[in-house]
Each structure stands twice: as structure tokens, then as C-alpha cells.
Amino acid sequence: MKNNIDIARPYFGKEEENAVIEVLRSGILVRGPKTKELERLFAAYTGKKHAIAVSSGTAALECALKILAVGENQEVITTPFTFVATVNTILLNNAKPVFVDIDEETYTINATKIKEKITRQTKALLPVDLFGQCCDYDLITALAKQYSLHVVEDACQAIGAQYKQKKAGSFGDIGVFSLYATKNITCGEGGIIVTDNEMFARKMREFSNQGQTENELYAYTQIGVNYRMTEMQAAIAIEQMKKVEERNAKRIQNAILLSRALLRYQDKIHLPSTKNENTHVFHQYTIRVQPDQRNHLVAFLKERSIGVSIFYPKPLHLYPHIQRYGYNEGDFPVAERIAKEVISLPIHPLVNEQELIRIADTLGEFYAKN
Ligand SMILES: *Cc1c(COP(=O)(O)O)cnc(C)c1O
């Protein structure tokens, strides 16, 4: 029996273990020195003035849209090919998700098609740095400026990714990250918001803490929630942040090795591509195959202990509760087609070279028979 190659695997060293023990013994469990340190690290890493640690990436997105006063009868422009959290936060704010089809090569929002979707109701743009690759931010930020729109960058899958040498998360008025278990670095659950805007930062910090003024007990200035991160999470995340470059480098190296090994099946498999101006951090290594062979291939790989996954099997506009906003099959042909073709293969830092060869050989074995 061959060992299992998981699609994602979180891993921690003694550093994370010791950091958690230190917190437990300190008696300070929430919004203490570890959280402050983590926020400093993220602000410095992304080159932003402010960072706020919260309980998840979803919570981070919610804080962002809340503080931008996204609400009823307003529209937020985003991609239909993303994790559902992106769109859930729009719906939770009673706004309408307005989708734009995706780019055929990067699978991120096709920025050249955003303009035609901007209306008087448009409040914000919500691009997603899918699979670890940034969107076309020259175009997106130019449009935002021209039409006075806010940009919230969903960089949940893209810590460390770059567009024209600038870090993911830094392009919007507000950028958000996730530290969920499967992300490139993790503390189980967690989210980070970054911004240069001091007022946004203060308001998001307050909103995530019951609407309470910073450092002033029971001074409530606005509605709020409890989206605080714990010190245990922050302590783990600090140690993970110290390893982010090394881990991303390993993902990139694995992606290069796997692409090299898969090159000989190029007529069957469409390999991931990275735009020249981007540094792709391969949160997912996603190939495309013939749609009528996909289920069979997924089963074949799983039977051979290769943990593949489909991100994402269906574009979001085709789920009934989202379709209600006036969407139909055929509206976003690129996203619809690609959703039928994608398979993500394991390339996380614990996958070794031998295992990458095994993945490629297993695909070869499948195509020798099919
Ligand atoms: C993971 C993810 C989120 C949500 O993050 P959580 O920490 O799981 O709440 C949002 N958007 C995208 C694109 C993600 O991949």
C-alpha cells in the first residue's frame, strides 16, 4: 500500500508548540502581545500601515464590506469562480454580487470585462487572487479610481504572491488574508485585514470587537461583533509567518518539478500558467483535463492514494440562492467551462520529489489506458 499524498497538510514545529505553551502560561488569551506582534508582522510584510487580526478570512471580508457601508441596493463586482465565502459576505451585507467572467489562463477575474458591469449602484470591486496568483491590478485600480470605487482584495489564497514586485493584499483599499488549516500558512482558523486607511483600520478593529473603542471599556461607538483572534492562534501564526517565504518557495519549486514531469502529457493536460508580472505561490496547483474524463481520472488518482480535489466544481452564479439575483447558465461561459475541467494536485511543502514523480506517473498510467 502506497502512502497517501494529501491535497493539503498543515504542519508545525517545536516553535509553534512552545509559543502556544507560553501563551497558556501567560494568562493573556485574547488581544495581547502576540496579536499585536502578528499585526506588526503582516503590516510590515505587505507594506501597509495597519493590520488587524480577526477570527477568520470570512470575518475579515465581512469587516471590510461592513466598514465600506456596502448594503441594500448596492452592487459588488467579483468573480463567480472563487470560494463561496467571497460571495457570502456580499450577500450577508444585503448587496448584490455582480459577476464578471474569468481569464482563461489565470482563472482570476477578467479585468478587461469589469468596466461594462459598473453601474450607479456599484460600491466596490472584490477581486480574488485565486490559487495563489494576483489579478491584473493596474487595470483594477485604474477603474476604481476612475469610478470612485473601493477595492477589497481577497488575498486569502495568496499570501506572499506578487504582482509587479508588490505583495498580494496590498492593492486594494483593504486586503484580507485567511489562516485556515489548508492555506499556505495557518493557525487553524484566523484572518488578517490590512489597510493604509487609518479610519478604516480603527473602525474595523472596533467592529470586530463589539463596536468598542480601542482601549476604552464599554465605550461603544457602533454596532459590532466578536471576530477576535485568540493569543494562541496569533502565537502559532507568528511562527508560521517566519516560515512563509521558505514554504512558498517549496510550493513554487514543487510546481516547477510537477509541470516538468507533466509536460509529456501536454496534449491531454493543460498545465497552470503564471503571467509574466506575477509571482504565483501555488496555493493550488490546478490542471485542466477533458471534462468527460475528469470524474474517471479523479477516481483513478484517489484509488492510488493521491489526494486530488476539485476547486471549484460549480461557478457560484449557478447555485439557486445566488442564481436568484438574475443569473443563468451561459452567463459566464469561461468560468462554466473551466469548472468542468479543473483538478488540483498536491504540491504542498511536505510533498517530496519522489511523490511528485509518482503523481505524474499515475497520470501517465491513466492516459496510457484512456
Ligand atoms: C479560504 C478563503 C476565504 C475564507 O477564509 P476562512 O478563513 O476560511 O474564513 C475567503 N476567500 C477565499 C478565496 C478563500 O480561499
The ligand as an SDF file (V2000), in Angstrom:
LIG
                    3D

 15 15  0  0  0  0  0  0  0  0999 V2000
  -10.2930   30.4820    2.4970 C   0  0  0  0  0  0  0  0  0  0  0  0
  -10.9100   31.5710    1.7290 C   0  0  0  0  0  0  0  0  0  0  0  0
  -11.7720   32.5050    2.3230 C   0  0  0  0  0  0  0  0  0  0  0  0
  -12.2780   32.3810    3.7230 C   0  0  0  0  0  0  0  0  0  0  0  0
  -11.3270   32.2180    4.6810 O   0  0  0  0  0  0  0  0  0  0  0  0
  -11.7070   31.4660    6.0480 P   0  0  0  0  0  0  0  0  0  0  0  0
  -10.5300   31.7420    6.8940 O   0  0  0  0  0  0  0  0  0  0  0  0
  -11.8820   30.0230    5.7130 O   0  0  0  0  0  0  0  0  0  0  0  0
  -12.9430   32.0660    6.5740 O   0  0  0  0  0  0  0  0  0  0  0  0
  -12.2430   33.5470    1.5550 C   0  0  0  0  0  0  0  0  0  0  0  0
  -11.9220   33.6770    0.2680 N   0  0  0  0  0  0  0  0  0  0  0  0
  -11.1210   32.7880   -0.3490 C   0  0  0  0  0  0  0  0  0  0  0  0
  -10.7830   32.9910   -1.8000 C   0  0  0  0  0  0  0  0  0  0  0  0
  -10.6020   31.6980    0.3500 C   0  0  0  0  0  0  0  0  0  0  0  0
   -9.8420   30.8050   -0.2800 O   0  0  0  0  0  0  0  0  0  0  0  0
  1  2  1  0
  2  3  1  0
  2 14  2  0
  3  4  1  0
  3 10  2  0
  4  5  1  0
  5  6  1  0
  6  7  2  0
  6  8  1  0
  6  9  1  0
 10 11  1  0
 11 12  2  0
 12 13  1  0
 12 14  1  0
 14 15  1  0
M  END
$$$$
